[in-house]
């Protein structure tokens, strides 16, 4: 995990382990981001998917 003073948001954190075949990525701050836009934070909190991004 990165040693940042302030926890990063997924927008600023970078991927340290990509598993697209399983539908998730591990970010440098310990957050797991799922392809459905949901998140599992390092402290165990869950961020529910807000909606899907659709390419035009």
N, C-alpha and C positions, 0 to 999 in steps of 0.2 A: 504494500500500500504506500501511497505517497505520504510524505510527512508535511502536510499543509497546515497552517494555523487555522484557517477557516474551512469547514467542509465544503467541497466543491459541489456544484450542481452537475448533472449529467451533460449539460451543455458545454461545460468547461473541462470536465475530466476526459481523459483519453482511455481508449480500450487497451487493456493489458492481456486479455485472453478472449479471442473471438470463437464462438461456437455456433455459426449460422445453421449448421445442420440440426442443432438442437433448439435453436430459436432464442439464444441468449448471449450476452457479452458481459464480461467482468471489467469494470472500470477501475482506474488507479486508486480511487478513494474507497474501494471495497463494495460499491454499489453493483448489483446485478440488474441489468436492463434487459427486458424481454421484448421480443419482436412485436408483441401486441401493445407496446408502449407502457406496460406496467413496470414497476421497479421493486426490488427488495433491498432495503437500505442496510448498511452494516450493523445497525443497532437492532435489527429485526423488524422494523416498521415496514409496512407494505404501502406502496403508492399504487392505487388501482388505475387501470388503463382509462384514459380520458376519452380517447377516440382514435380512430385509425387515420393515418396520413394517406391521402390518395393522390397519386401522380396524375397530372392532367394529360 
